[in-house]
Amino acid sequence: MIKIEALEKEYVVGQRRIAALRRIDLQVEKGEIFGIIGRSGAGKSTLLRALNLLERPTAGKVIIEGEDITQYDTQQLLALRQRIGMVFQHFNLLSAKTVEQNIAFPLKLSGKYSKEQRQQRVDELLELVGLSAHRHQYPSQLSGGQKQRVGIARALANYPHLLLCDEATSALDPETTQSILRLLLDINQKLGLTIVLITHEMQVIRSICDRVAVIDGGEIVESGEVVDVFLHPQHPLTQGLVAENQALDLELLQQLRQRENSDLLRLTYVGDATHEPILHRIAAQTSADIVILQGVIARIKNTPYGQLIVELAGETSERIKVRQLLTAAQVRIDDLHSSAVEGVQ
Ligand SMILES: Nc1ncnc2c1ncn2[C@@H]1O[C@H](COP(=O)(O)OP(=O)(O)OP(=O)(O)O)[C@@H](O)[C@H]1O
């Protein structure tokens, strides 16, 4: 659906040149939710805005449905932007217009629809985002979450193939964030719409994205399926972002005094294994002690996973046996010896 090849963007401010994007290569598949995560200033907005050429790249290609849009003329660009919806962090609603007028606005601009068709489309969209009862209200009379629902409905008005979300939940509280994320997921599933979002929060990626790219200093430092990147982050930046999103108490782990003949392990299991009493079964087959120090069972989008920090103590042969049994049960083992504890994700 989208292919980005060797994309670069340089801003020139006075005598200074700022490399905002450096040789970015990315591919987004049709129908997926693709997340781009990074710290402030990493280049997320520049990259997102390059997808509809609100930001013109300095070099490289942006290929959407087989066409390199960097070669488009003004007319083609206008048509393209109607097929790409955009949702903004601060909603960007027209304050003097009602909810339904805001949603109807892009339909009017396109000039393609009669008044009746516009009204019918607005009704559908109000229903989709759950705001039918608020149609005559003005933005100032709405909560942040409701404003974002209007922003989403407006972005969907012209039947886009692609939805770009620029920190769409960053101005919202955690509960409202979840409800907006559920709405985006619902839209993705109901309409088969491809969504590309940028965020600085791993929670957003974890809740709804299929794949993720991590950006730092204008470069993609890690990318892949969210389950893989979240559970086995490779780059220090990704490890930091994942750690911020986990309820594991790292300080407590660092203070732990390990017993003699013991290992400190992180066990990770994904999918059906999450519901199996694996540790219980293994404990029954060994004289080693398996002490659970911390643990979390949660979901990454629709995939359940568990992550436990355990101390494994006992005879070397028994500890080896436990490791073999864990591996046979598809449990991933990471050793967290005291020196490695600082790197716990
Ligand atoms: N119009 C501009 N002129 C000059 N420099 C810019 C411009 N826009 C962005 N930059 C610079 O480019 C780099 C990437 O900025 P960008 O806004 O894409 O990052 P970001 O990851 O979206 O950050 P944030 O999360 O804070 O919005 C930064 O160093 C920023 O200062």
The ligand as an SDF file (V2000), in Angstrom:
LIG
                    3D

 31 33  0  0  0  0  0  0  0  0999 V2000
    9.6010   23.5020   10.0400 N   0  0  0  0  0  0  0  0  0  0  0  0
   10.7560   23.1440   10.6100 C   0  0  0  0  0  0  0  0  0  0  0  0
   11.8560   23.9230   10.4860 N   0  0  0  0  0  0  0  0  0  0  0  0
   13.0220   23.5560   11.0320 C   0  0  0  0  0  0  0  0  0  0  0  0
   13.2230   22.4330   11.7520 N   0  0  0  0  0  0  0  0  0  0  0  0
   12.1620   21.6240   11.9240 C   0  0  0  0  0  0  0  0  0  0  0  0
   10.8690   21.9470   11.3620 C   0  0  0  0  0  0  0  0  0  0  0  0
   10.0090   20.9510   11.6990 N   0  0  0  0  0  0  0  0  0  0  0  0
   10.7200   20.0660   12.4210 C   0  0  0  0  0  0  0  0  0  0  0  0
   12.0050   20.4620   12.5640 N   0  0  0  0  0  0  0  0  0  0  0  0
   13.0910   19.7280   13.2590 C   0  0  0  0  0  0  0  0  0  0  0  0
   13.1520   18.4260   12.7110 O   0  0  0  0  0  0  0  0  0  0  0  0
   13.3510   17.4410   13.7140 C   0  0  0  0  0  0  0  0  0  0  0  0
   12.1940   16.4550   13.7090 C   0  0  0  0  0  0  0  0  0  0  0  0
   11.0010   17.1500   14.0850 O   0  0  0  0  0  0  0  0  0  0  0  0
    9.5750   16.4440   14.1650 P   0  0  0  0  0  0  0  0  0  0  0  0
    8.5710   17.4970   14.4980 O   0  0  0  0  0  0  0  0  0  0  0  0
    9.3410   15.6330   12.9480 O   0  0  0  0  0  0  0  0  0  0  0  0
    9.7810   15.4560   15.4090 O   0  0  0  0  0  0  0  0  0  0  0  0
    8.6850   14.6930   16.2890 P   0  0  0  0  0  0  0  0  0  0  0  0
    9.2560   13.3540   16.5600 O   0  0  0  0  0  0  0  0  0  0  0  0
    7.3800   14.7570   15.6090 O   0  0  0  0  0  0  0  0  0  0  0  0
    8.6730   15.5430   17.6130 O   0  0  0  0  0  0  0  0  0  0  0  0
    7.4310   15.9230   18.5850 P   0  0  0  0  0  0  0  0  0  0  0  0
    6.9530   14.6220   19.1680 O   0  0  0  0  0  0  0  0  0  0  0  0
    8.0590   16.8180   19.6050 O   0  0  0  0  0  0  0  0  0  0  0  0
    6.4150   16.5930   17.7240 O   0  0  0  0  0  0  0  0  0  0  0  0
   13.4960   18.2210   15.0130 C   0  0  0  0  0  0  0  0  0  0  0  0
   14.8660   18.4300   15.2470 O   0  0  0  0  0  0  0  0  0  0  0  0
   12.7940   19.5360   14.7290 C   0  0  0  0  0  0  0  0  0  0  0  0
   13.3450   20.5660   15.5090 O   0  0  0  0  0  0  0  0  0  0  0  0
  1  2  1  0
  2  3  1  0
  2  7  2  0
  3  4  2  0
  4  5  1  0
  5  6  2  0
  6  7  1  0
  6 10  1  0
  7  8  1  0
  8  9  2  0
  9 10  1  0
 10 11  1  0
 11 12  1  0
 11 30  1  0
 12 13  1  0
 13 14  1  0
 13 28  1  0
 14 15  1  0
 15 16  1  0
 16 17  2  0
 16 18  1  0
 16 19  1  0
 19 20  1  0
 20 21  2  0
 20 22  1  0
 20 23  1  0
 23 24  1  0
 24 25  2  0
 24 26  1  0
 24 27  1  0
 28 29  1  0
 28 30  1  0
 30 31  1  0
M  END
$$$$
